[in-house]
Amino acid sequence: MSQKMLLPNGFKKIGWFFLVPSAVLGFIRMISDLEQRLSLKTKVFALYNGEFLSSEKQFGVINTDITNTVIGTVFILGALMIGFSKEKKEDEFIAKLRLSSLLWAVWVNYILLLLAFIFIYGTGFLSVMIYNMFTVMIIFIGRFNFILFKYKMSTPNEK
Amino acid sequence: MKNNLKVERAIHNLTQEELAQKVSVSRQTIHAIETNKYVPSTILSLKIAQIFSKPLEQIFTLEEAD
């Protein structure tokens, strides 16, 4: 049966090349103060730009640091390619595992977010919001690959 | 849903891999069906029945819980 809305299997590998470096860079940026040293200031088109204590701007060219933009974009593209590419041998059972992993990931993600909502306050919550932009895909990829691995392991060799 | 895929495979002398290739799924899928971890779609069930040249009901049967 054909699987709609999935990329060809080859994208999976490309996805990892996107995801790993951007995840490492992004994480380093989160935990250390690389903001000043690692910056890519350039002119970009913005639909909206609102800055603290200054006027907001719509539909204009602004001059800003795009490091986060680049890291985030590459990460999201990588995660989409890994999560939504066909397996080498794609079939209906794998499609079912994929969808149930996605459901599981959304549940876990929102339970974690709910706990963070209730128990984390102030600037700490800002970090929660940043991480939460990426956690659904991370949890999904982790869960799906774990389930696939488990099934591969539990299928005994023949003869 | 119960099934006697394993028995039918033995009768036709097919390995899981061979059956999997005939109905173009992975071997894990055949294994998951045989161990009742996965209920195949109607399309896949019909394909399997076709391979064994038997009516569907002789391979897949409903259980009390279904």
Backbone of each chain as ProteinMPNN parsed JSONL, in Angstrom:
{"seq_chain_A": "MSQKMLLPNGFKKIGWFFLVPSAVLGFIRMISDLEQRLSLKTKVFALYNGEFLSSEKQFGVINTDITNTVIGTVFILGALMIGFSKEKKEDEFIAKLRLSSLLWAVWVNYILLLLAFIFIYGTGFLSVMIYNMFTVMIIFIGRFNFILFKYKMSTPNEK", "coords_chain_A": {"N_chain_A": [[0.838, -1.202, 0.0], [0.474, 2.229, -0.75], [2.161, 4.911, 0.845], [1.1, 7.955, 1.853], [2.265, 11.36, 2.135], [4.879, 10.949, 3.049], [8.438, 11.153, 2.931], [10.912, 10.039, 0.498], [13.035, 7.218, 1.319], [15.787, 7.902, 1.288], [16.038, 10.484, 2.333], [16.232, 10.234, 5.034], [18.874, 9.78, 5.905], [20.102, 12.18, 5.113], [18.715, 13.841, 6.779], [19.772, 13.229, 9.336], [22.317, 14.326, 9.044], [21.649, 16.962, 9.066], [20.345, 17.284, 11.51], [22.019, 16.454, 13.724], [24.45, 18.186, 13.877], [23.157, 20.706, 14.185], [21.687, 20.325, 16.496], [23.7, 19.936, 18.392], [25.114, 22.387, 18.21], [23.032, 24.155, 18.876], [22.429, 23.328, 21.455], [24.825, 23.832, 22.812], [24.826, 26.579, 22.583], [22.621, 27.171, 24.14], [23.409, 26.413, 26.749], [25.769, 27.764, 27.25], [27.367, 31.025, 27.139], [27.508, 31.825, 24.342], [26.429, 33.629, 22.758], [27.469, 36.192, 22.215], [29.942, 35.73, 20.952], [29.43, 33.999, 18.816], [27.951, 35.105, 16.257], [25.744, 36.008, 13.626], [25.272, 38.544, 12.01], [22.983, 40.047, 9.924], [21.122, 41.388, 7.099], [17.705, 40.806, 6.949], [14.503, 39.785, 5.623], [11.532, 40.561, 7.309], [8.4, 39.495, 8.476], [7.288, 40.361, 10.749], [8.609, 42.264, 13.37], [9.325, 42.708, 16.629], [10.734, 44.547, 19.128], [12.133, 44.785, 22.401], [11.371, 47.67, 24.153], [11.345, 49.249, 21.846], [10.054, 50.448, 18.717], [7.617, 48.494, 16.903], [7.829, 46.556, 13.893], [6.533, 45.955, 10.694], [6.48, 43.85, 7.826], [9.15, 44.43, 6.704], [12.649, 45.133, 6.006], [15.087, 44.039, 8.204], [17.906, 44.411, 10.429], [19.592, 41.901, 11.891], [20.671, 39.33, 14.286], [21.06, 36.193, 12.999], [21.676, 33.663, 13.911], [20.232, 31.89, 15.654], [17.998, 31.527, 14.064], [19.039, 30.167, 11.847], [20.107, 27.812, 13.044], [17.789, 26.734, 14.246], [16.114, 26.368, 11.997], [17.558, 24.515, 10.446], [17.597, 22.402, 12.235], [14.834, 21.776, 12.5], [14.188, 21.073, 9.853], [15.864, 18.843, 9.581], [14.801, 17.146, 11.58], [12.218, 16.725, 10.589], [12.828, 15.367, 8.236], [14.009, 13.039, 9.217], [12.0, 11.972, 10.848], [9.777, 11.719, 9.142], [10.377, 10.164, 6.876], [10.243, 7.419, 4.591], [10.681, 4.034, 5.71], [13.268, 1.613, 4.934], [12.038, -0.774, 4.194], [9.073, -0.143, 3.817], [5.912, -0.651, 5.179], [2.444, -1.5, 5.982], [2.367, -2.179, 8.689], [4.579, -0.886, 9.805], [3.757, 1.706, 9.255], [1.655, 1.866, 11.02], [2.997, 1.63, 13.458], [4.444, 3.991, 13.326], [2.452, 5.979, 13.424], [1.311, 5.424, 15.925], [3.467, 5.933, 17.555], [3.719, 8.64, 17.173], [1.38, 9.592, 18.346], [1.882, 8.814, 20.978], [4.126, 10.392, 21.478], [3.074, 12.986, 21.377], [1.326, 12.946, 23.54], [3.204, 12.496, 25.703], [4.838, 14.745, 25.415], [3.045, 16.865, 25.949], [2.257, 16.267, 28.53], [4.654, 16.612, 29.889], [5.003, 19.326, 29.326], [2.824, 20.387, 30.636], [3.469, 19.8, 33.302], [5.72, 21.417, 33.486], [4.541, 23.893, 33.149], [3.105, 24.076, 35.516], [5.059, 23.864, 37.511], [7.369, 25.345, 36.899], [8.741, 28.551, 36.919], [9.167, 32.05, 35.964], [12.241, 33.138, 34.447], [13.139, 30.614, 33.886], [11.019, 29.356, 32.706], [11.103, 30.379, 30.2], [13.198, 28.988, 28.988], [11.995, 26.486, 28.979], [9.993, 26.953, 27.082], [11.558, 27.357, 24.819], [12.873, 24.848, 24.528], [10.626, 23.293, 24.216], [9.764, 23.812, 21.644], [10.993, 21.993, 20.104], [10.746, 19.491, 21.236], [8.569, 17.682, 20.684], [9.136, 16.471, 18.198], [11.616, 15.337, 18.811], [11.003, 13.494, 20.86], [9.208, 11.899, 19.462], [10.825, 10.829, 17.344], [12.663, 9.409, 18.868], [10.972, 7.558, 20.223], [9.732, 6.143, 18.079], [11.936, 4.976, 16.749], [12.902, 3.406, 18.796], [10.782, 1.588, 19.183], [10.742, 0.353, 16.675], [13.251, -0.836, 16.72], [12.893, -2.567, 18.866], [10.993, -4.345, 17.829], [12.456, -5.414, 15.729], [14.41, -6.75, 17.133], [12.861, -8.581, 18.533], [11.976, -10.271, 16.621], [12.617, -13.437, 15.813], [15.448, -15.059, 14.298], [15.127, -16.997, 11.333], [15.24, -20.535, 10.944]], "CA_chain_A": [[0.0, 0.0, 0.0], [1.304, 3.429, -0.83], [2.112, 5.781, 2.011], [1.108, 9.357, 1.464], [2.869, 12.319, 3.057], [6.193, 10.532, 3.55], [9.527, 11.4, 1.992], [11.654, 8.82, 0.161], [13.942, 6.728, 2.368], [17.08, 8.584, 1.239], [16.024, 11.706, 3.126], [16.51, 9.923, 6.435], [20.302, 9.992, 6.141], [20.347, 13.624, 5.011], [18.122, 14.403, 7.996], [20.727, 13.113, 10.448], [23.389, 15.296, 8.811], [21.086, 18.263, 9.428], [19.901, 17.342, 12.898], [23.067, 16.311, 14.743], [25.23, 19.413, 14.11], [22.341, 21.819, 14.676], [21.324, 20.034, 17.888], [24.896, 20.186, 19.208], [25.33, 23.84, 18.244], [21.928, 24.78, 19.602], [22.549, 22.995, 22.874], [25.972, 24.601, 23.323], [24.37, 27.967, 22.667], [21.685, 27.294, 25.258], [24.014, 26.276, 28.072], [26.884, 28.688, 27.479], [27.076, 32.359, 26.63], [28.179, 32.019, 23.063], [25.64, 34.616, 22.007], [28.269, 37.31, 21.717], [31.033, 35.32, 20.062], [28.917, 33.368, 17.607], [26.775, 35.818, 15.763], [25.671, 36.176, 12.183], [24.388, 39.695, 11.809], [22.73, 40.311, 8.507], [19.815, 41.972, 6.781], [16.714, 39.8, 6.536], [13.122, 40.246, 5.493], [10.719, 40.118, 8.437], [6.969, 39.771, 8.439], [7.039, 41.116, 11.963], [9.737, 42.358, 14.288], [9.014, 43.533, 17.785], [11.848, 44.493, 20.072], [11.917, 45.361, 23.72], [11.567, 49.12, 24.252], [11.468, 49.976, 20.581], [8.826, 50.312, 17.945], [7.538, 47.25, 16.138], [7.949, 46.768, 12.457], [5.899, 44.895, 9.897], [6.849, 43.771, 6.41], [10.295, 45.267, 6.38], [13.971, 44.534, 6.119], [15.695, 44.396, 9.486], [19.274, 43.947, 10.625], [19.536, 41.135, 13.133], [21.494, 38.123, 14.403], [20.225, 35.086, 12.526], [22.224, 32.363, 14.334], [19.144, 31.03, 16.124], [17.142, 31.222, 12.916], [19.693, 29.141, 11.036], [20.169, 26.562, 13.817], [16.426, 26.221, 14.392], [15.612, 25.929, 10.7], [18.259, 23.287, 10.067], [17.134, 21.354, 13.147], [13.464, 21.378, 12.159], [14.241, 20.351, 8.578], [16.456, 17.534, 9.856], [13.854, 16.332, 12.35], [11.128, 16.329, 9.687], [13.328, 14.358, 7.295], [14.216, 11.769, 9.925], [10.733, 11.449, 11.359], [8.745, 11.457, 8.142], [10.839, 9.477, 5.671], [9.889, 5.998, 4.572], [11.698, 3.061, 6.099], [13.758, 0.869, 3.763], [10.939, -1.66, 3.802], [7.892, 0.507, 4.39], [4.641, -1.35, 4.976], [1.35, -0.998, 6.827], [2.692, -2.378, 10.105], [5.475, 0.225, 10.157], [2.929, 2.918, 9.258], [0.884, 1.856, 12.266], [3.949, 1.941, 14.532], [4.803, 5.405, 13.216], [1.348, 6.801, 13.922], [1.117, 5.267, 17.371], [4.585, 6.635, 18.198], [3.417, 10.066, 17.109], [0.368, 9.826, 19.383], [2.595, 8.666, 22.243], [5.016, 11.545, 21.637], [2.275, 14.179, 21.673], [0.917, 12.757, 24.939], [4.334, 12.706, 26.622], [5.264, 16.124, 25.293], [2.121, 17.772, 26.629], [2.296, 15.992, 29.976], [5.855, 17.318, 30.364], [4.756, 20.771, 29.255], [1.874, 20.689, 31.711], [4.246, 19.809, 34.548], [6.572, 22.607, 33.455], [3.634, 25.018, 33.364], [2.706, 24.145, 36.92], [6.157, 23.906, 38.471], [8.53, 26.176, 36.537], [8.323, 29.952, 36.794], [10.174, 33.065, 35.668], [13.068, 32.961, 33.242], [13.234, 29.171, 33.632], [9.955, 28.955, 31.785], [11.532, 30.765, 28.855], [13.949, 27.836, 28.48], [11.004, 25.436, 28.694], [9.35, 27.282, 25.817], [12.512, 27.135, 23.727], [13.02, 23.405, 24.335], [9.358, 22.706, 23.782], [9.572, 23.948, 20.2], [11.624, 20.864, 19.412], [10.632, 18.201, 21.931], [7.626, 16.712, 20.083], [9.842, 15.705, 17.175], [12.68, 14.541, 19.434], [10.366, 12.366, 21.543], [8.642, 11.027, 18.417], [11.901, 10.105, 16.668], [13.189, 8.458, 19.847], [9.988, 6.504, 20.466], [9.531, 5.351, 16.862], [13.109, 4.146, 16.498], [12.975, 2.417, 19.869], [9.775, 0.56, 18.895], [11.224, -0.382, 15.502], [14.376, -1.647, 17.186], [12.336, -3.621, 19.72], [10.372, -5.348, 16.958], [13.515, -6.088, 14.987], [15.071, -7.653, 18.072], [11.97, -9.646, 18.992], [11.703, -11.196, 15.523], [13.726, -14.39, 15.827], [15.967, -15.493, 13.003], [14.541, -18.251, 10.875], [16.115, -21.725, 10.84]], "C_chain_A": [[0.871, 1.249, 0.0], [1.094, 4.303, 0.408], [2.168, 7.222, 1.566], [1.825, 10.183, 2.528], [4.148, 11.828, 3.711], [7.23, 10.801, 2.471], [10.195, 10.079, 1.633], [12.687, 8.479, 1.235], [15.271, 7.471, 2.436], [17.172, 9.841, 2.099], [16.405, 11.477, 4.58], [17.968, 10.223, 6.771], [20.632, 11.485, 6.121], [19.853, 14.307, 6.287], [19.075, 14.361, 9.168], [21.877, 14.097, 10.301], [22.943, 16.722, 9.157], [20.92, 18.363, 10.947], [21.045, 17.357, 13.905], [23.873, 17.598, 14.943], [24.389, 20.554, 14.682], [21.924, 21.595, 16.128], [22.504, 20.343, 18.809], [25.14, 21.685, 19.354], [24.279, 24.548, 19.082], [22.053, 24.552, 21.093], [23.7, 23.777, 23.509], [25.564, 26.062, 23.527], [23.436, 28.189, 23.839], [22.403, 27.302, 26.604], [25.181, 27.231, 28.318], [26.519, 30.057, 26.91], [27.84, 32.635, 25.353], [27.529, 33.123, 22.24], [26.502, 35.717, 21.388], [29.294, 36.874, 20.666], [30.517, 34.779, 18.729], [27.71, 34.154, 17.113], [26.883, 36.084, 14.269], [24.741, 37.349, 11.9], [24.212, 39.966, 10.324], [21.352, 40.92, 8.307], [18.868, 40.852, 6.348], [15.345, 40.444, 6.397], [12.309, 39.708, 6.671], [9.261, 40.466, 8.215], [6.61, 40.653, 9.63], [8.296, 41.143, 12.805], [9.364, 43.283, 15.429], [10.148, 43.441, 18.765], [11.502, 45.216, 21.349], [12.262, 46.842, 23.711], [11.839, 49.817, 22.917], [10.217, 49.687, 19.752], [8.81, 48.99, 17.178], [7.508, 47.569, 14.652], [7.264, 45.612, 11.731], [6.343, 44.989, 8.454], [8.023, 44.666, 6.056], [11.597, 44.512, 6.489], [14.597, 45.005, 7.422], [17.118, 43.854, 9.543], [19.328, 43.208, 11.954], [20.472, 39.932, 13.108], [20.646, 36.911, 14.02], [20.747, 33.709, 12.949], [21.111, 31.406, 14.77], [18.227, 30.601, 14.986], [17.732, 30.068, 12.117], [19.687, 27.801, 11.775], [18.781, 25.92, 13.912], [15.872, 25.664, 13.093], [16.239, 24.596, 10.301], [17.781, 22.125, 10.947], [15.75, 20.852, 12.751], [13.442, 20.596, 10.848], [14.787, 18.941, 8.79], [15.477, 16.617, 10.559], [12.707, 15.858, 11.469], [11.586, 15.226, 8.74], [13.518, 13.014, 7.971], [12.876, 11.145, 10.306], [9.767, 11.017, 10.269], [9.3, 10.962, 6.805], [10.412, 8.027, 5.754], [11.027, 5.162, 5.122], [12.141, 2.336, 4.833], [12.669, -0.05, 3.242], [9.685, -1.112, 4.46], [6.66, -0.358, 4.135], [3.615, -0.881, 6.005], [1.622, -1.151, 8.311], [3.588, -1.241, 10.611], [4.704, 1.54, 10.197], [2.136, 3.015, 10.552], [1.784, 2.186, 13.457], [4.297, 3.427, 14.528], [3.699, 6.273, 13.818], [1.144, 6.643, 15.419], [2.267, 5.917, 18.139], [4.331, 8.136, 18.245], [2.396, 10.432, 18.187], [1.019, 9.799, 20.761], [3.434, 9.913, 22.521], [4.233, 12.805, 21.993], [1.769, 14.114, 23.121], [2.04, 13.114, 25.9], [4.766, 14.161, 26.611], [4.35, 17.06, 26.088], [2.026, 17.5, 28.128], [3.503, 16.702, 30.581], [5.64, 18.826, 30.38], [3.823, 21.22, 30.381], [2.593, 20.761, 33.055], [5.119, 21.054, 34.625], [5.749, 23.865, 33.713], [3.358, 25.222, 34.853], [3.887, 24.425, 37.838], [7.319, 24.826, 38.119], [8.068, 27.609, 36.264], [9.484, 30.862, 36.397], [10.958, 32.772, 34.41], [13.238, 31.493, 32.886], [12.192, 28.723, 32.635], [10.278, 29.34, 30.346], [12.31, 29.62, 28.199], [12.996, 26.711, 28.116], [10.36, 25.688, 27.34], [10.281, 27.019, 24.632], [12.662, 25.634, 23.453], [11.763, 22.804, 23.74], [9.08, 22.863, 22.288], [10.065, 22.696, 19.474], [11.312, 19.501, 20.016], [9.655, 17.213, 21.291], [8.366, 15.835, 19.09], [10.924, 14.825, 17.786], [12.081, 13.295, 20.096], [9.826, 11.373, 20.509], [9.726, 10.181, 17.749], [12.473, 9.034, 17.598], [12.255, 7.271, 20.029], [9.856, 5.571, 19.255], [10.722, 4.422, 16.61], [13.287, 3.078, 17.563], [12.018, 1.258, 19.586], [10.214, -0.304, 17.71], [12.329, -1.354, 15.906], [13.868, -2.835, 18.002], [11.719, -4.733, 18.862], [11.409, -6.124, 16.169], [14.182, -7.137, 15.869], [14.187, -8.835, 18.445], [11.557, -10.592, 17.858], [12.858, -12.184, 15.415], [14.2, -14.725, 14.417], [15.355, -16.828, 12.62], [15.618, -19.306, 10.713], [17.203, -21.778, 11.904]], "O_chain_A": [[1.893, 1.301, 0.684], [-0.013, 4.409, 0.936], [3.154, 7.665, 0.977], [1.97, 9.754, 3.672], [4.47, 12.25, 4.821], [6.956, 10.697, 1.276], [10.069, 9.102, 2.37], [13.15, 9.356, 1.964], [15.824, 7.652, 3.52], [18.257, 10.218, 2.542], [16.843, 12.396, 5.273], [18.263, 10.843, 7.792], [21.344, 11.989, 6.99], [20.488, 15.226, 6.803], [19.188, 15.332, 9.917], [22.365, 14.643, 11.291], [23.764, 17.575, 9.496], [21.29, 19.354, 11.576], [21.052, 18.17, 14.83], [23.976, 18.07, 16.075], [24.849, 21.286, 15.559], [21.818, 22.546, 16.902], [22.332, 20.938, 19.873], [25.344, 22.193, 20.457], [24.591, 25.423, 19.89], [21.818, 25.455, 21.896], [23.564, 24.315, 24.608], [25.921, 26.687, 24.526], [23.446, 29.251, 24.461], [22.065, 28.085, 27.492], [25.545, 27.48, 29.467], [25.476, 30.216, 26.275], [28.683, 33.529, 25.277], [28.016, 33.499, 21.173], [26.315, 36.12, 20.24], [29.491, 37.536, 19.647], [31.077, 35.053, 17.668], [26.578, 33.886, 17.517], [27.96, 36.347, 13.733], [23.565, 37.161, 11.588], [25.181, 40.094, 9.576], [20.529, 40.959, 9.222], [19.205, 40.047, 5.478], [15.067, 41.496, 6.971], [12.394, 38.522, 6.991], [8.926, 41.582, 7.818], [5.769, 41.548, 9.546], [8.977, 40.125, 12.933], [9.12, 44.474, 15.235], [10.496, 42.342, 19.198], [10.685, 46.136, 21.369], [13.358, 47.216, 23.294], [12.494, 50.859, 22.878], [9.436, 48.789, 20.067], [9.861, 48.44, 16.848], [7.206, 48.685, 14.229], [7.403, 44.449, 12.11], [6.556, 46.081, 7.926], [7.906, 45.553, 5.21], [11.644, 43.393, 7.001], [14.637, 46.2, 7.714], [17.48, 42.949, 8.792], [19.135, 43.804, 13.014], [20.998, 39.558, 12.06], [19.626, 36.641, 14.654], [20.31, 32.694, 12.407], [21.051, 30.263, 14.319], [17.745, 29.469, 14.948], [17.033, 29.121, 11.756], [19.309, 26.776, 11.207], [18.622, 24.72, 13.687], [15.234, 24.611, 13.084], [15.547, 23.671, 9.876], [17.584, 21.01, 10.465], [15.521, 19.645, 12.674], [12.759, 19.578, 10.741], [14.253, 17.969, 8.255], [15.332, 15.452, 10.19], [12.268, 14.714, 11.587], [10.85, 14.278, 8.468], [13.229, 11.971, 7.385], [12.65, 9.951, 10.11], [9.018, 10.057, 10.448], [8.772, 11.29, 5.742], [10.24, 7.474, 6.841], [12.194, 5.536, 5.015], [11.487, 2.423, 3.793], [12.401, -0.114, 2.042], [9.285, -1.566, 5.532], [6.4, -0.75, 2.998], [3.884, 0.021, 6.798], [1.158, -0.339, 9.112], [3.38, -0.709, 11.701], [4.952, 2.388, 11.055], [1.963, 4.098, 11.112], [1.387, 2.928, 14.355], [4.43, 4.047, 15.583], [3.963, 7.177, 14.612], [0.84, 7.615, 16.111], [2.068, 6.401, 19.253], [4.676, 8.812, 19.214], [2.531, 11.455, 18.857], [0.744, 10.651, 21.605], [3.456, 10.426, 23.64], [4.679, 13.602, 22.819], [1.787, 15.116, 23.834], [1.859, 13.933, 26.801], [5.03, 14.746, 27.661], [4.823, 17.938, 26.81], [1.743, 18.41, 28.907], [3.405, 17.317, 31.643], [6.038, 19.514, 31.32], [4.007, 22.276, 30.988], [2.353, 21.671, 33.849], [5.249, 21.671, 35.682], [6.194, 24.783, 34.402], [3.372, 26.337, 35.374], [3.745, 25.138, 38.832], [8.18, 25.067, 38.965], [7.141, 27.847, 35.491], [10.647, 30.472, 36.49], [10.431, 32.235, 33.436], [13.457, 31.156, 31.722], [12.432, 27.831, 31.821], [9.798, 28.718, 29.398], [12.118, 29.316, 27.022], [13.154, 26.059, 27.085], [10.195, 24.766, 26.542], [9.857, 26.528, 23.586], [12.59, 25.194, 22.305], [11.819, 21.926, 22.879], [8.258, 22.138, 21.727], [9.612, 22.383, 18.373], [11.575, 18.47, 19.395], [9.893, 16.006, 21.351], [8.248, 14.61, 19.124], [11.134, 13.697, 17.34], [12.583, 12.185, 19.918], [9.969, 10.16, 20.666], [9.573, 8.968, 17.603], [12.733, 7.905, 17.181], [12.687, 6.119, 19.994], [9.869, 4.349, 19.404], [10.549, 3.244, 16.3], [13.764, 1.979, 17.278], [12.387, 0.093, 19.729], [10.077, -1.527, 17.733], [12.346, -2.516, 15.501], [14.346, -3.96, 17.85], [11.906, -5.917, 19.141], [11.273, -7.329, 15.959], [14.479, -8.249, 15.431], [14.674, -9.947, 18.649], [10.877, -11.59, 18.095], [13.95, -11.822, 14.978], [13.424, -14.674, 13.463], [15.097, -17.678, 13.472], [16.765, -19.0, 10.385], [17.998, -22.717, 11.929]]}, "seq_chain_B": "MKNNLKVERAIHNLTQEELAQKVSVSRQTIHAIETNKYVPSTILSLKIAQIFSKPLEQIFTLEEAD", "coords_chain_B": {"N_chain_B": [[-8.473, -11.177, 16.949], [-7.821, -14.329, 15.581], [-5.295, -16.314, 13.918], [-4.124, -18.738, 11.506], [-1.662, -18.592, 10.306], [0.953, -19.522, 10.587], [0.7, -22.293, 10.454], [-0.353, -22.558, 7.883], [1.788, -21.573, 6.435], [3.662, -23.531, 6.942], [2.449, -25.696, 5.674], [2.583, -24.858, 3.019], [5.224, -24.722, 2.814], [6.758, -22.356, 3.252], [9.003, -19.774, 4.253], [9.018, -17.155, 6.771], [10.203, -14.922, 5.636], [9.982, -15.474, 2.88], [7.207, -15.503, 2.484], [6.7, -12.884, 3.265], [7.982, -11.462, 1.222], [6.412, -12.216, -0.948], [3.984, -10.936, -0.442], [4.787, -8.389, -0.326], [5.69, -7.097, 2.212], [7.476, -6.406, 5.331], [9.543, -8.83, 7.088], [9.194, -8.656, 9.798], [6.584, -7.829, 9.991], [5.058, -10.06, 9.201], [5.828, -11.757, 11.257], [4.789, -10.318, 13.436], [2.065, -10.525, 12.9], [1.682, -13.282, 13.124], [2.228, -13.676, 15.812], [0.11, -12.499, 16.941], [0.319, -9.738, 17.41], [-0.248, -7.831, 15.677], [-2.95, -6.799, 13.681], [-3.681, -7.47, 10.445], [-4.352, -5.332, 7.559], [-7.336, -5.278, 5.512], [-6.615, -5.491, 2.838], [-4.021, -6.618, 2.955], [-4.628, -9.028, 4.244], [-6.264, -10.265, 2.335], [-4.416, -10.573, 0.293], [-2.682, -12.417, 1.469], [-4.399, -14.594, 1.804], [-4.808, -15.151, -0.842], [-2.295, -16.078, -1.644], [-2.198, -18.489, -0.263], [-4.268, -19.734, -1.484], [-6.895, -19.918, -0.335], [-10.116, -19.379, 1.204], [-10.595, -16.315, 2.995], [-11.673, -16.628, 5.622], [-10.777, -19.048, 6.445], [-8.258, -18.681, 7.226], [-8.047, -16.423, 8.84], [-9.745, -15.853, 11.852], [-12.467, -14.701, 13.868], [-12.36, -13.681, 17.328], [-13.734, -14.134, 20.651], [-13.444, -11.662, 21.996], [-13.455, -9.777, 19.966]], "CA_chain_B": [[-8.538, -12.035, 15.765], [-6.816, -15.4, 15.541], [-4.937, -16.737, 12.561], [-3.272, -19.935, 11.444], [-0.646, -18.276, 9.302], [2.133, -20.363, 10.791], [0.339, -23.619, 9.933], [-0.458, -22.442, 6.429], [3.153, -21.42, 5.912], [4.302, -24.846, 7.015], [1.843, -26.52, 4.619], [3.103, -24.412, 1.72], [6.683, -24.726, 2.905], [7.27, -20.993, 3.053], [9.55, -19.114, 5.446], [8.414, -15.829, 6.985], [10.806, -14.023, 4.652], [9.417, -15.751, 1.548], [5.822, -15.007, 2.48], [6.791, -11.422, 3.34], [8.314, -10.956, -0.106], [5.271, -12.434, -1.844], [2.936, -9.935, -0.205], [5.568, -7.137, -0.193], [5.815, -6.454, 3.524], [8.715, -6.842, 5.971], [9.4, -10.084, 7.834], [8.656, -8.31, 11.121], [5.123, -7.726, 9.891], [4.546, -11.444, 9.227], [6.044, -12.238, 12.621], [3.84, -9.63, 14.323], [0.731, -11.098, 12.657], [1.669, -14.644, 13.67], [2.224, -13.639, 17.276], [-1.086, -11.717, 17.321], [0.632, -8.376, 17.844], [-0.735, -6.91, 14.655], [-4.069, -7.241, 12.848], [-3.403, -6.918, 9.11], [-5.438, -4.647, 6.856], [-8.108, -6.156, 4.619], [-5.822, -5.713, 1.622], [-2.946, -7.58, 3.232], [-5.255, -10.316, 4.548], [-6.702, -10.845, 1.062], [-3.21, -11.001, -0.431], [-2.19, -13.636, 2.117], [-5.35, -15.651, 1.458], [-4.568, -15.481, -2.253], [-1.072, -16.887, -1.705], [-2.519, -19.836, 0.221], [-5.464, -20.149, -2.246], [-7.956, -20.326, 0.584], [-10.931, -18.228, 1.602], [-10.083, -15.54, 4.127], [-12.152, -17.117, 6.921], [-10.051, -20.251, 6.86], [-6.944, -18.273, 7.75], [-8.288, -15.48, 9.94], [-11.048, -16.05, 12.493], [-12.774, -13.77, 14.958], [-12.336, -14.198, 18.692], [-14.79, -13.621, 21.538], [-13.208, -10.252, 22.343], [-13.556, -8.88, 18.798]], "C_chain_B": [[-7.421, -13.082, 15.816], [-6.427, -15.656, 14.091], [-4.081, -17.99, 12.604], [-2.215, -19.792, 10.349], [0.547, -19.231, 9.374], [1.9, -21.749, 10.196], [0.304, -23.597, 8.411], [0.922, -22.305, 5.774], [3.863, -22.744, 5.869], [3.779, -25.745, 5.898], [2.432, -26.16, 3.256], [4.627, -24.328, 1.701], [7.305, -23.367, 2.598], [7.89, -20.491, 4.353], [8.829, -17.773, 5.601], [8.897, -14.851, 5.919], [10.177, -14.216, 3.264], [7.981, -15.233, 1.433], [5.813, -13.477, 2.463], [7.056, -10.834, 1.956], [7.139, -11.092, -1.07], [4.171, -11.388, -1.664], [3.521, -8.541, 0.017], [5.375, -6.385, 1.131], [7.142, -6.926, 4.139], [8.456, -8.131, 6.757], [8.852, -9.825, 9.235], [7.132, -8.287, 11.104], [4.483, -9.114, 9.952], [4.673, -12.002, 10.647], [5.036, -11.614, 13.585], [2.419, -10.17, 14.139], [0.647, -12.479, 13.319], [1.611, -14.671, 15.191], [1.078, -12.777, 17.817], [-0.785, -10.331, 17.867], [0.104, -7.355, 16.845], [-1.865, -7.555, 13.861], [-3.884, -6.635, 11.459], [-4.62, -6.218, 8.513], [-6.173, -5.651, 5.981], [-7.292, -6.483, 3.374], [-4.755, -6.773, 1.856], [-3.519, -8.973, 3.518], [-5.666, -11.023, 3.258], [-5.512, -11.342, 0.249], [-2.689, -12.316, 0.132], [-3.081, -14.826, 1.759], [-5.131, -16.12, 0.022], [-3.338, -16.384, -2.408], [-1.38, -18.333, -1.302], [-3.719, -20.443, -0.514], [-6.559, -20.7, -1.347], [-8.842, -19.135, 0.869], [-10.401, -17.606, 2.895], [-10.422, -16.165, 5.484], [-11.424, -18.376, 7.387], [-8.667, -19.918, 7.414], [-7.116, -17.345, 8.963], [-9.679, -15.726, 10.527], [-11.229, -15.088, 13.667], [-12.687, -14.478, 16.307], [-13.503, -13.607, 19.474], [-14.671, -12.11, 21.736], [-13.434, -9.289, 21.178], [-14.97, -8.302, 18.631]], "O_chain_B": [[-6.255, -12.77, 16.056], [-7.135, -15.266, 13.163], [-3.406, -18.271, 13.594], [-1.924, -20.719, 9.593], [1.07, -19.681, 8.354], [2.77, -22.31, 9.529], [0.845, -24.477, 7.742], [1.175, -22.854, 4.702], [4.57, -23.061, 4.913], [4.544, -26.463, 5.254], [2.74, -27.035, 2.446], [5.233, -23.919, 0.711], [8.238, -23.248, 1.803], [7.364, -20.752, 5.435], [8.13, -17.316, 4.697], [8.123, -14.064, 5.373], [9.88, -13.247, 2.567], [7.596, -14.617, 0.439], [5.027, -12.855, 1.748], [6.443, -9.841, 1.563], [6.893, -10.215, -1.897], [3.508, -11.003, -2.627], [2.834, -7.634, 0.487], [4.963, -5.225, 1.165], [7.847, -7.743, 3.547], [7.312, -8.477, 7.052], [8.139, -10.658, 9.795], [6.479, -8.674, 12.073], [3.498, -9.324, 10.659], [3.752, -12.633, 11.167], [4.492, -12.301, 14.449], [1.657, -10.262, 15.102], [-0.336, -12.799, 13.987], [1.02, -15.572, 15.784], [1.072, -12.381, 18.983], [-1.536, -9.805, 18.688], [0.023, -6.162, 17.141], [-1.76, -8.701, 13.424], [-3.926, -5.413, 11.309], [-5.759, -6.473, 8.904], [-5.678, -6.752, 5.741], [-7.283, -7.625, 2.914], [-4.601, -7.704, 1.065], [-2.958, -9.978, 3.082], [-5.446, -12.225, 3.101], [-5.579, -12.387, -0.399], [-2.303, -13.215, -0.614], [-2.596, -15.915, 1.453], [-5.249, -17.305, -0.292], [-3.343, -17.328, -3.197], [-0.887, -19.277, -1.919], [-4.138, -21.555, -0.193], [-7.077, -21.795, -1.565], [-8.386, -17.994, 0.789], [-9.841, -18.284, 3.756], [-9.578, -16.228, 6.378], [-11.45, -18.723, 8.568], [-7.996, -20.77, 7.995], [-6.418, -17.475, 9.968], [-10.666, -15.799, 9.796], [-10.275, -14.722, 14.354], [-12.905, -15.684, 16.419], [-14.175, -12.688, 19.006], [-15.658, -11.378, 21.657], [-13.59, -8.088, 21.402], [-15.218, -7.534, 17.702]]}, "name": "protein", "num_of_chains": 2, "seq": "MSQKMLLPNGFKKIGWFFLVPSAVLGFIRMISDLEQRLSLKTKVFALYNGEFLSSEKQFGVINTDITNTVIGTVFILGALMIGFSKEKKEDEFIAKLRLSSLLWAVWVNYILLLLAFIFIYGTGFLSVMIYNMFTVMIIFIGRFNFILFKYKMSTPNEKMKNNLKVERAIHNLTQEELAQKVSVSRQTIHAIETNKYVPSTILSLKIAQIFSKPLEQIFTLEEAD"}
